[in-house]
Amino acid sequence: EICASPLGISSEIKVNEKNEVNQFTLHTYFILYAVAPLNWLIPVEWLLPLIMVLSHFGLLAAVYLFLRAREVSKLSAALFALLVSVHPVWSYGLQGQPYVDRLVVFLGFVFAWALTSGVRFWWVFLAGLAAASVNDRVGVICGAFAIAYTFLYWDQLGFRRRQFNLILGFSMVALSLALVLSLGNVAYVRLFRMDFLDHL
């Protein structure tokens, strides 16, 4: 039984089976603190599945709008969005147990769109913050994307844009790795453990 604040966010979550794990001690799901107030309007058992579905269909809408903004025809943009919907990441992501991680499907794309479209720095920062708040690993992915994009399009970007992208990218990677290492997640400990010397 979960006894906690809205959406079950608490470091004192109780579990009644030995094989159950409090996920909040293994991962950071900061975005849940933003959506928790919605629990006052929507029952908690519906809230996470609902925002997961909205994330997936939001991706299709965002892909369509992204292509239309680049003067792709309505038919071609719609067909490409339909193509995205048959990709396993999208189609299988709607099946099974809902996970907070699946919100990055939409928020990660919005961040990539903001970063590559030349919008104001604040919009890029907020998009990156929203995406990175999904869990402790997303910052590494989004930060690496920002760094790689900046170097790939170095000549097309102005000095301030390059500077902002790199600071944002390296900050996201560093903060995300700091979170990962501070959690003490057994899976992460095994990943980062430098025990290869034992086999020499």
C-alpha positions in Angstrom: 0.0 0.0 0.0 1.3 3.4 -0.8 0.8 6.0 1.9 2.1 9.3 0.7 1.4 12.7 -0.7 -0.5 13.1 -4.1 0.7 10.6 -6.7 2.5 8.6 -4.0 5.6 10.8 -4.0 7.4 10.2 -0.7 10.6 8.8 0.6 8.4 6.8 3.1 6.5 4.7 0.5 5.6 1.4 2.1 5.5 -1.9 0.2 4.0 -5.1 1.3 6.0 -7.6 -0.7 9.6 -8.4 -0.3 10.3 -8.2 -4.0 8.7 -4.8 -4.3 11.0 -1.8 -4.5 10.5 1.9 -3.8 11.4 3.4 -7.2 11.9 6.8 -5.6 15.1 5.5 -3.9 16.5 4.3 -7.3 15.5 7.1 -9.7 14.7 10.8 -9.7 11.2 11.5 -11.1 11.1 15.2 -10.4 8.5 15.7 -13.1 6.0 13.9 -10.8 6.1 16.8 -8.4 4.8 19.0 -11.2 2.0 16.7 -12.1 1.1 15.7 -8.6 -1.5 18.5 -8.0 -3.5 17.1 -10.9 -4.3 14.1 -8.5 -6.8 16.4 -6.9 -8.8 16.4 -10.1 -7.9 13.0 -11.6 -7.7 9.7 -9.7 -4.1 8.6 -9.3 -4.7 5.2 -11.0 -5.7 7.2 -14.1 -3.2 10.1 -14.0 0.0 8.4 -15.0 -1.6 6.4 -17.9 -3.3 9.5 -19.1 -0.1 11.7 -19.2 1.7 8.7 -20.8 -0.9 8.6 -23.6 -0.8 12.4 -24.0 2.9 12.2 -24.3 2.8 9.7 -27.1 0.1 11.4 -29.1 1.7 14.7 -28.3 4.8 13.4 -30.1 2.8 12.7 -33.2 1.3 16.2 -33.1 4.7 17.8 -32.5 6.3 15.8 -35.4 3.5 17.1 -37.7 3.9 20.7 -36.5 7.6 20.4 -36.8 7.4 19.4 -40.4 4.7 21.9 -41.3 6.9 24.6 -39.8 9.5 23.6 -42.4 7.0 23.9 -45.2 6.4 20.1 -45.6 3.0 19.5 -47.2 0.1 18.6 -44.9 -0.2 15.1 -46.5 3.5 14.3 -46.2 3.7 15.6 -42.6 0.7 13.5 -41.7 2.1 10.4 -43.4 5.4 10.8 -41.6 3.6 11.2 -38.2 1.8 8.0 -39.1 5.1 6.3 -39.8 6.4 7.4 -36.4 3.3 5.7 -34.8 4.4 2.3 -36.1 7.9 2.5 -34.6 8.2 0.1 -31.7 9.3 2.9 -29.3 5.9 4.6 -29.9 3.6 1.6 -30.4 5.0 -0.6 -27.7 5.4 2.3 -25.3 1.7 2.5 -24.9 1.5 -1.1 -23.8 2.0 -2.7 -20.5 2.7 -1.0 -17.2 2.9 2.8 -17.3 6.3 4.3 -16.6 7.3 7.9 -16.0 10.2 7.4 -18.3 7.9 7.3 -21.3 7.2 11.0 -20.9 10.6 11.6 -22.5 9.1 10.5 -25.8 7.4 13.9 -26.1 9.5 16.1 -23.9 12.8 14.9 -25.5 11.5 15.8 -28.9 10.3 19.2 -27.8 13.8 19.9 -26.4 15.4 18.8 -29.6 13.0 21.0 -31.6 13.7 24.0 -29.4 17.4 23.5 -29.5 17.6 23.2 -33.3 15.0 25.9 -34.2 16.9 28.9 -32.9 14.2 30.0 -30.4 15.1 32.2 -27.4 17.5 30.7 -24.9 14.9 30.6 -22.1 12.6 28.3 -24.2 15.5 26.0 -24.8 16.4 26.0 -21.2 12.8 25.3 -20.0 12.4 22.5 -22.6 15.7 20.9 -21.4 14.6 21.3 -17.8 11.3 19.6 -18.5 12.9 16.7 -20.4 15.7 16.2 -17.8 13.2 16.1 -14.9 11.7 12.9 -16.3 14.4 10.8 -14.7 18.0 10.9 -13.7 19.4 9.5 -17.0 17.6 11.8 -19.5 20.0 14.7 -18.8 22.9 12.7 -20.2 21.0 12.0 -23.4 19.7 15.5 -23.9 23.0 17.0 -22.9 24.9 14.8 -25.3 22.5 15.7 -28.1 23.0 19.4 -27.4 26.8 19.0 -27.5 26.8 16.9 -30.6 24.4 19.2 -32.5 26.5 22.2 -31.7 29.7 20.6 -33.0 28.0 19.3 -36.1 26.5 22.7 -37.0 29.3 24.8 -35.6 29.7 27.0 -38.7 25.9 27.7 -38.9 25.5 28.7 -35.3 26.5 32.1 -33.9 29.0 32.5 -31.1 26.3 33.1 -28.4 24.3 30.1 -29.6 27.3 27.8 -29.6 28.3 29.0 -26.1 24.8 28.6 -24.7 24.4 25.1 -26.2 27.7 23.8 -24.9 27.2 25.2 -21.4 23.7 23.8 -21.3 24.8 20.4 -22.7 27.8 19.9 -20.4 25.8 21.1 -17.4 23.0 18.6 -18.2 25.4 15.7 -18.5 27.3 16.7 -15.4 24.3 17.1 -13.2 22.6 14.0 -14.5 25.7 11.9 -13.8 26.0 13.4 -10.4 22.4 12.3 -9.7 23.0 8.9 -11.1 26.1 8.4 -8.9 24.5 9.8 -5.8 21.4 7.5 -5.9 23.3 4.3 -5.0 21.2 2.3 -7.5 22.6 -1.2 -7.6 22.3 -1.3 -11.4 24.3 1.9 -11.7 26.9 0.8 -9.2 27.5 -2.3 -11.4 27.7 -0.2 -14.5 30.2 2.3 -13.1 32.2 -0.1 -11.0 35.9 -0.2 -12.1 36.6 -3.8 -11.1 38.4 -4.8 -14.3 41.7 -4.7 -12.5 40.5 -7.8 -10.5 40.7 -9.8 -13.7 44.2 -8.9 -14.7 
